[in-house]
Amino acid sequence: MIKEVFNDISKEIERYREESIKMLSNLIEIKALSPENGGKGELKKAKYIESLLDNFDEVERYDAEDKRAEGGVRPNIIAKIRGKRKRRLWIVSHMDVVPEGDVSLWDTSPFKAVYKNGKVFGRGAEDNGQAIVSSILAGRALMNLGIELEYTLSLAIVSDEETGSRYGIKYLLEQNIFRKNDLFLVPDAGFPKGDLIEIAEKGVLWLKIEVRGKQGHASRPDLSKNANRKAMELLVNLDKELHKRFNKKNDLFTPPYSTFEPTKREKNVDNINTIPGNDISYIDCRIIPEYRNQEVYEFIREFCESRKDGFDIKISIVQDESSPSTKIDSEIVQRLKRAIRITRGVDAGICGIGGNTCASFFRKAGFETAVWATIDGKAHEANEYAKIDNVIEDAKVLAVLPLEI
């Protein structure tokens, strides 16, 4: 029975191939950056997405107030197709994207979609436009075919995933719209073959390190305290000590160890011949479950405190997130395994990732959550793209997921 139903679903979704290119291209060209990243938020993109949901049974908006954003809100869309049971199976994707980075590294304009060789190029194509399109196509196919669902299929298309989720998933959790026995799939990480299901995420700890010295003329370093040099020295030595101290391995993850990456540095001085008196750097820590975020933070704080050498050093937490793992035998993982087997004939394995998705917030709240998609891993890169084959084939899996399988 399920094979016959899947054949119908597959044919129906294949009909949307050309439309999926258009939908994904339109999403890319609506620049949805958070205010933290210099943008106006997600309102325009939300309005476009709402126009694609006419055939869903219910569509609602939950707007989180944010006066910095266009319209003063950060929108979150909830769309449902009713099933036999009130129990809901959620597919969660996000509208916001990261900035384009160095434009010179792009072969095409980041926010002008280009379709070439089966791929749509542009910022947000993979992260997370592909998931938005696949989930909408899955719902559309089920509605058009009139297939009875076992579970109510619920889409949550949210804001603010890239900058902490305060106005997205965290806001929705505060509204108590999710129920205790709901199941969750987050198509926001994956692998090229779609043969691995993510059940665990490393802890995320973002730290801001401020070094304050004394500004002066570059010809008289004897009268100054160079915060730039101190920060570079501090970060290089801290990097070595962190990897030495937190060196356990966990083969569920790739790479199988904690990572500590110096990333962003803020502007210090405008001219070459001034010694900076202030330097602000950031470090992104991804921590395997064998360690707690707090013990990493304390190690960094104590390390910096012991190496002040006449400088003022301040450590601030920008983001601190960790969550429990989803059990391998949980219903969402086993249901997803069955759906992948039915649609692709593949027995999917399990893994953990270093990235942080909406799944971490659901897991902390006690919800069974899996992360899965078929992607090449181009998120946040120059020349980001999504393969249309992946959009279509993932939609087929998502369509089978709420059925009786």
C-alpha positions as CSV (number, residue, x, y, z in Angstrom):
1,M,0.0,0.0,0.0
2,I,2.7,2.5,1.0
3,K,4.6,1.8,-2.2
4,E,1.6,2.7,-4.3
5,V,1.0,5.9,-2.3
6,F,4.7,6.8,-2.6
7,N,4.6,6.3,-6.4
8,D,1.8,8.8,-6.6
9,I,3.6,11.2,-4.3
10,S,6.8,10.9,-6.3
11,K,5.1,11.7,-9.6
12,E,3.2,14.6,-8.0
13,I,6.4,16.2,-6.6
14,E,8.3,15.7,-9.8
15,R,5.7,18.0,-11.5
16,Y,7.0,20.8,-9.3
17,R,10.6,20.7,-10.5
18,E,10.5,23.9,-12.5
19,E,8.4,25.7,-9.9
20,S,10.9,24.7,-7.2
21,I,13.6,26.6,-9.1
22,K,11.5,29.7,-9.2
23,M,10.5,29.4,-5.5
24,L,14.1,28.9,-4.4
25,S,15.3,31.8,-6.6
26,N,12.6,34.1,-5.2
27,L,13.6,33.2,-1.6
28,I,17.3,34.0,-2.3
29,E,16.5,37.4,-3.8
30,I,14.6,38.5,-0.7
31,K,17.5,39.6,1.5
32,A,16.5,38.4,5.0
33,L,19.4,39.5,7.3
34,S,18.8,40.0,11.0
35,P,19.4,43.4,12.5
36,E,22.5,42.0,14.3
37,N,23.9,41.4,10.8
38,G,22.9,44.8,9.4
39,G,19.6,43.8,7.9
40,K,15.9,44.6,8.2
41,G,14.7,41.1,9.2
42,E,12.4,38.6,7.6
43,L,9.1,40.3,7.0
44,K,9.2,40.5,3.2
45,K,10.3,36.8,2.9
46,A,7.5,35.8,5.3
47,K,4.9,37.5,3.2
48,Y,6.2,35.7,0.1
49,I,6.2,32.3,1.8
50,E,2.6,32.9,3.1
51,S,1.5,33.3,-0.6
52,L,2.7,29.8,-1.2
53,L,0.6,28.2,1.5
54,D,-2.9,28.7,0.2
55,N,-3.7,25.0,0.1
56,F,-2.7,24.2,3.7
57,D,-5.6,23.7,6.2
58,E,-4.3,26.4,8.6
59,V,-1.8,29.2,8.3
60,E,-0.9,31.5,11.2
61,R,1.8,34.1,12.0
62,Y,3.4,34.5,15.4
63,D,5.3,37.8,15.3
64,A,8.0,38.6,17.9
65,E,8.3,42.3,18.5
66,D,11.7,43.7,17.4
67,K,11.7,47.5,16.8
68,R,14.9,47.3,14.9
69,A,13.3,45.2,12.1
70,E,11.1,46.2,9.2
71,G,7.5,46.5,10.5
72,G,8.8,46.2,14.1
73,V,8.4,42.4,14.1
74,R,10.3,39.1,13.4
75,P,7.7,36.8,11.8
76,N,7.2,33.1,12.4
77,I,4.9,31.1,10.2
78,I,2.9,28.0,11.3
79,A,1.2,26.0,8.6
80,K,-0.7,22.7,9.1
81,I,-2.3,19.9,7.2
82,R,-4.7,17.9,9.5
83,G,-4.1,14.2,10.1
84,K,-6.2,11.4,11.6
85,R,-4.4,12.0,14.9
86,K,-4.0,15.3,16.7
87,R,-0.4,14.4,17.3
88,R,1.8,16.7,15.2
89,L,4.9,16.1,13.2
90,W,6.8,19.3,12.8
91,I,9.2,20.3,10.0
92,V,11.2,23.3,11.1
93,S,13.1,25.6,8.7
94,H,14.3,29.2,8.9
95,M,14.0,32.3,6.8
96,D,17.0,34.4,7.9
97,V,20.4,34.0,6.2
98,V,24.0,35.1,7.0
99,P,25.7,38.0,5.2
100,E,27.4,37.3,1.9
101,G,31.0,37.7,3.3
102,D,33.7,38.8,0.8
103,V,31.8,39.5,-2.4
104,S,34.9,39.1,-4.5
105,L,34.9,35.4,-3.7
106,W,31.6,34.9,-5.4
107,D,31.3,34.0,-9.1
108,T,27.7,35.4,-9.1
109,S,25.9,38.1,-7.2
110,P,25.1,36.6,-3.8
111,F,21.5,37.8,-3.7
112,K,20.7,37.3,-7.4
113,A,19.8,33.7,-7.9
114,V,21.5,31.9,-10.8
115,Y,20.4,28.4,-12.0
116,K,23.1,26.4,-13.6
117,N,23.9,22.7,-14.1
118,G,21.0,21.6,-11.8
119,K,22.0,24.0,-9.0
120,V,20.6,27.3,-7.8
121,F,23.3,29.6,-6.6
122,G,22.9,32.4,-4.0
123,R,23.1,33.2,-0.3
124,G,20.6,31.1,1.6
125,A,20.1,28.5,-1.2
126,E,21.1,25.6,1.1
127,D,20.8,27.4,4.4
128,N,17.8,27.2,4.6
129,G,15.9,27.9,1.4
130,Q,16.1,24.2,0.3
131,A,14.3,23.1,3.4
132,I,11.6,25.7,3.1
133,V,10.8,24.7,-0.5
134,S,11.0,21.0,0.1
135,S,8.6,21.2,3.1
136,I,6.1,23.3,1.1
137,L,6.2,21.0,-1.9
138,A,5.7,18.0,0.4
139,G,2.6,19.5,1.9
140,R,1.3,20.7,-1.5
141,A,1.6,17.2,-2.9
142,L,-0.3,15.6,0.0
143,M,-3.1,18.1,-0.2
144,N,-3.4,17.8,-4.0
145,L,-3.5,14.0,-3.9
146,G,-6.0,14.0,-1.0
147,I,-3.9,11.5,1.0
148,E,-5.0,10.9,4.6
149,L,-2.2,11.6,7.0
150,E,-1.5,9.6,10.2
151,Y,-0.1,12.7,12.0
152,T,-0.9,16.3,11.5
153,L,1.9,17.8,9.3
154,S,3.0,21.1,10.8
155,L,5.5,23.5,9.3
156,A,7.3,26.0,11.4
157,I,9.2,28.5,9.2
158,V,11.0,30.8,11.6
159,S,13.1,33.9,12.0
160,D,16.4,34.6,13.8
161,E,18.0,31.2,13.6
162,E,21.4,32.6,12.5
163,T,21.7,35.0,15.5
164,G,20.5,33.1,18.5
165,S,16.8,32.3,17.8
166,R,15.5,34.7,20.4
167,Y,12.8,36.0,18.0
168,G,12.3,32.5,16.4
169,I,12.2,29.1,18.1
170,K,12.8,30.5,21.6
171,Y,9.8,32.9,21.1
172,L,7.6,30.1,19.8
173,L,8.5,27.9,22.8
174,E,7.4,30.7,25.1
175,Q,4.0,30.8,23.3
176,N,3.4,27.1,24.3
177,I,2.3,26.1,20.8
178,F,4.1,22.8,20.9
179,R,2.8,19.7,22.8
180,K,4.5,17.1,24.8
181,N,4.2,14.2,22.4
182,D,5.0,16.2,19.2
183,L,7.8,15.0,16.9
184,F,10.3,17.3,15.2
185,L,12.5,17.2,12.1
186,V,14.9,20.0,11.4
187,P,16.2,19.9,7.8
188,D,19.1,22.3,8.5
189,A,22.1,20.0,8.3
190,G,23.0,16.9,6.4
191,F,25.3,15.1,4.0
192,P,25.5,14.6,0.2
193,K,23.9,11.1,0.1
194,G,21.2,11.9,2.7
195,D,22.2,8.7,4.5
196,L,22.9,10.1,8.0
197,I,20.5,11.4,10.6
198,E,21.9,13.9,13.2
199,I,20.9,13.1,16.8
200,A,23.4,15.3,18.7
201,E,25.0,18.7,18.5
202,K,28.2,20.0,20.1
203,G,27.8,22.7,22.7
204,V,28.2,26.2,21.3
205,L,30.1,28.8,23.2
206,W,30.8,32.2,21.6
207,L,33.1,34.5,23.5
208,K,34.1,38.1,23.1
209,I,37.6,38.9,24.2
210,E,38.4,42.6,24.8
211,V,42.0,43.6,25.4
212,R,42.6,47.2,26.5
213,G,46.1,48.7,26.6
214,K,47.2,52.2,25.7
215,Q,47.0,53.9,22.3
216,G,50.0,55.8,20.9
217,H,52.2,56.7,18.0
218,A,53.7,53.7,16.2
219,S,57.1,55.3,16.4
220,R,57.0,55.2,20.3
221,P,55.9,51.7,21.3
222,D,57.8,52.4,24.6
223,L,55.0,54.8,25.5
224,S,52.1,52.6,24.5
225,K,50.6,49.2,25.2
226,N,49.8,47.5,21.9
227,A,46.4,45.8,22.4
228,N,46.6,44.3,18.9
229,R,49.9,42.4,19.6
230,K,48.6,41.3,23.0
231,A,45.4,40.0,21.5
232,M,47.2,38.0,18.8
233,E,49.6,36.5,21.3
234,L,46.8,35.7,23.7
235,L,44.7,34.0,21.0
236,V,47.5,31.9,19.6
237,N,48.6,30.6,23.0
238,L,45.0,30.1,24.1
239,D,44.3,28.1,21.0
240,K,47.1,25.7,21.8
241,E,46.1,25.3,25.5
242,L,42.5,24.7,24.7
243,H,43.3,21.8,22.3
244,K,45.7,20.4,24.8
245,R,43.3,20.6,27.8
246,F,40.1,19.5,26.0
247,N,41.4,16.7,23.9
248,K,38.9,13.8,24.3
249,K,37.3,12.3,21.1
250,N,33.8,11.3,20.3
251,D,33.4,9.5,16.9
252,L,29.8,10.4,16.6
253,F,31.0,13.8,15.4
254,T,33.0,15.1,12.4
255,P,35.6,16.2,13.4
256,P,35.5,13.9,16.5
257,Y,36.8,16.5,18.9
258,S,36.1,20.0,20.3
259,T,37.0,22.9,18.1
260,F,38.1,26.4,19.2
261,E,38.2,28.9,16.3
262,P,39.3,32.5,16.5
263,T,36.9,34.2,14.1
264,K,35.7,37.8,14.0
265,R,37.9,40.8,14.9
266,E,36.5,44.3,15.3
267,K,38.1,47.3,13.8
268,N,40.6,49.0,16.0
269,V,42.3,52.0,14.5
270,D,41.9,53.7,11.0
271,N,45.6,54.5,10.3
272,I,48.8,52.4,10.0
273,N,50.9,54.7,12.3
274,T,48.7,54.4,15.4
275,I,49.2,51.7,18.0
276,P,45.8,50.3,19.0
277,G,44.8,50.7,22.6
278,N,41.8,48.4,22.3
279,D,41.3,45.1,20.5
280,I,38.1,43.1,20.3
281,S,38.3,39.5,19.1
282,Y,35.8,36.5,19.1
283,I,36.3,32.8,19.5
284,D,33.8,30.1,18.4
285,C,34.0,27.0,20.6
286,R,32.2,23.8,19.6
287,I,32.3,21.4,22.5
288,I,31.7,17.6,22.5
289,P,29.4,16.3,25.2
290,E,32.3,15.0,27.3
291,Y,32.8,18.6,28.5
292,R,30.5,21.3,29.8
293,N,30.5,24.7,28.3
294,Q,31.0,26.2,31.7
295,E,34.3,24.4,32.3
296,V,35.6,25.6,29.0
297,Y,34.6,29.2,29.8
298,E,36.2,29.0,33.3
299,F,39.5,27.7,31.7
300,I,39.5,30.6,29.2
301,R,38.7,33.2,31.9
302,E,41.5,31.9,34.2
303,F,44.0,31.7,31.3
304,C,43.4,35.3,30.3
305,E,43.4,36.5,33.9
306,S,46.8,35.0,34.5
307,R,48.3,36.7,31.4
308,K,47.2,40.3,31.8
309,D,50.8,41.7,32.0
310,G,49.5,45.2,32.6
311,F,46.6,45.0,30.1
312,D,42.9,44.9,31.0
313,I,41.3,41.8,29.6
314,K,37.5,41.2,29.7
315,I,35.7,38.0,28.6
316,S,32.0,38.1,27.7
317,I,29.7,35.3,26.6
318,V,27.9,36.0,23.3
319,Q,26.2,32.7,23.0
320,D,26.0,29.6,25.3
321,E,24.0,26.7,24.1
322,S,24.1,23.0,24.7
323,S,21.5,20.3,24.6
324,P,21.0,16.5,25.3
325,S,21.1,14.0,22.4
326,T,18.1,12.4,20.8
327,K,17.9,8.7,21.5
328,I,18.6,6.3,18.6
329,D,15.4,4.4,19.3
330,S,13.2,7.5,19.5
331,E,10.1,7.6,17.4
332,I,11.2,10.5,15.2
333,V,14.5,8.8,14.3
334,Q,12.9,5.4,13.6
335,R,10.1,7.0,11.6
336,L,12.6,9.0,9.6
337,K,14.7,5.9,9.0
338,R,11.6,4.1,7.6
339,A,10.7,7.1,5.3
340,I,14.3,7.2,3.9
341,R,14.2,3.4,3.4
342,I,10.8,3.6,1.6
343,T,11.8,6.5,-0.7
344,R,15.5,5.7,-1.3
345,G,16.1,2.1,-0.4
346,V,18.8,3.3,2.0
347,D,19.4,2.3,5.7
348,A,20.4,5.7,7.2
349,G,23.0,5.8,10.0
350,I,23.3,8.3,12.8
351,C,25.8,11.1,13.6
352,G,26.4,14.3,15.5
353,I,27.4,17.7,14.2
354,G,29.4,20.7,15.3
355,G,26.8,23.1,13.9
356,N,23.9,24.4,16.0
357,T,20.3,24.2,14.7
358,C,16.9,24.8,16.1
359,A,17.0,21.2,17.2
360,S,19.0,22.1,20.3
361,F,16.2,24.2,21.7
362,F,13.6,21.5,21.2
363,R,15.9,18.9,22.7
364,K,16.4,21.0,25.8
365,A,12.7,21.4,26.1
366,G,12.3,17.6,26.1
367,F,11.0,17.1,22.5
368,E,12.2,14.2,20.3
369,T,14.1,15.9,17.4
370,A,16.1,14.7,14.4
371,V,18.1,16.7,12.0
372,W,18.3,15.5,8.4
373,A,18.7,16.8,4.8
374,T,20.5,16.0,1.6
375,I,23.0,18.8,1.1
376,D,26.6,19.3,-0.1
377,G,27.5,21.4,2.9
378,K,27.8,24.8,1.3
379,A,26.2,26.9,4.1
380,H,28.0,30.2,4.9
381,E,30.4,29.7,2.0
382,A,30.9,31.8,-1.1
383,N,29.0,30.4,-4.1
384,E,26.5,28.7,-1.8
385,Y,24.1,26.5,-3.8
386,A,21.3,23.9,-3.5
387,K,20.8,21.1,-6.0
388,I,17.3,20.9,-7.3
389,D,17.5,17.1,-7.3
390,N,18.0,17.4,-3.5
391,V,15.0,19.8,-3.2
392,I,12.8,17.3,-5.0
393,E,14.0,14.1,-3.4
394,D,13.9,15.5,0.1
395,A,10.4,16.7,-0.5
396,K,9.4,13.1,-1.2
397,V,10.9,11.9,2.2
398,L,9.1,14.7,4.0
399,A,5.8,13.8,2.3
400,V,6.0,10.2,3.5
401,L,7.0,11.1,7.0
402,P,3.5,11.8,8.4
403,L,1.9,8.8,6.8
404,E,1.1,5.4,8.3
405,I,4.5,3.7,7.7
